[in-house]
Amino acid sequence: MVILGEADRRALEALARRGCAEHRQVLRARIVLAAAAGDRNAVIARRLATTDDTVRKWRKRFCRDGLPGLADRPRSGRPRVFPAAVVAGVKALACEPPAQAGAALARWSCPELAREAVGRGVCERVSASTVRRWLATDAIKPWQHRSWIFPRDPYFADKATRVLDLYDRLWDGEPLDDNDFVISADEKPGIQARPRIHPSLPAGPGRAMRVEHEYARRGTLAYFAAYDVHHARVFGRCEPTTGIVPFSRLVEQVMTTEPYASARRVFWVVDQGASHKNWAAADRMSKAWPNAHMVHLPVHASWLNQVEIYFSVVQRKALTPDDFRDLDDISERLLSFQDRYNRTAQPFDWTFTRDDLNRLLTRLGHHDHRTPPPLAA
């Protein structure tokens, strides 16, 4: 006979009624409650659709250990099939480039790693699923890859630091005043007018929006944008193509607008694109607009240009999925989105600093045997 205290009875009854509890825990609670009511093992087993042995086991466990006795005991599990040395050997092999092993592969897959491990004598036999489980435990995924670019500009740190200082409202160590402005500018080329063959279907209950895979081509255009870093204001225009002349029209659009027309200084942060490349572009700008100063980012450092963040917003919110009748349709969408963005925009929370730049360049230097890139002063 199982005798329950009031606290144990309340706990078991709550567990037996709990809809989200594990079935095995609910079954054990009901077995103990039925036993406390005086029912025999065979009657309990028949009522709960289980075996006499199961009822006897949990009845005995509760009598000996109380509520803790209804929990599962630790299990040792199946004995290890592969020794630790084999697992470590396969993981080491996964970190080795296939070409170094003489394999005509760009990167390993799990079946290939399993075959290579057996071929090298790391183990006598292993399955691809076992290799995949080992690698997942250590987060090693040799079938994936990421690309990176080593900074080859010898003045990378100096150029990048000037831009980071401007974002922090500094120039040559002096703070900018209220009549100084920082503009981040670039172009987004190759925006295609691709009307779908069949109309897109809106989202419905349990169904995502559907966009026809096939499309017609109706031309491309370029979207030029200038972003005021500290005031979150965007100036943009659509042009048939990229180039010096269209970029000059964007500069004129900004520099003939107040407060930039009468500003003390307007710093234009640009990358090394052909529309605004090197000293020649800076000279053109300063001759046309004496209060404008072009500041170039290093090569392959467009990720430091804040207007690229705006372009990513445009791509996600205005251009995807793309289903535009013609170029006029794209232009209307881009300029309307620009107006909408300007009504509510806030400056980007830029947190990448000189210290972050130095840590990045130091880390990249460890991946290259040449002279590491210089650090910011």
Summary of the structure (lengths in Angstrom):
residues: 377
radius of gyration: 33.6
end to end distance: 81.8
largest distance: 101.3
contacts: 1011
relative contact order: 0.10
helix: 46%
strand: 13%
